[in-house]
Amino acid sequence: MESNRHQRDGRQNEHIGSQPEKVRRTLTNLWNIHDHIARDQRIHDALLGLSQRFNDRTHGLLRILQQFNSLPLEFEDMRSTPEY
């Protein structure tokens, strides 16, 4: 009976002894996950910025084309003649 209790106490102490290592590994894993999420967020933000700039420039080009297409008829020849 006494030896069983000693065995249990030994295993319990062994379990407690390994707990800091488990905590360290868990914290390391959480930190790595945090790093991945932060990197993914930076990539997302960069792609969003590129997309916004592309949309802005496309919108600007469309405005220029609309203005060009709305020129009076006397400029019709200029639209169809290549520049030299």
Summary of the structure (lengths in Angstrom):
residues: 84
radius of gyration: 34.4
end to end distance: 104.8
largest distance: 109.9
contacts: 147
relative contact order: 0.04
helix: 90%
strand: 0%
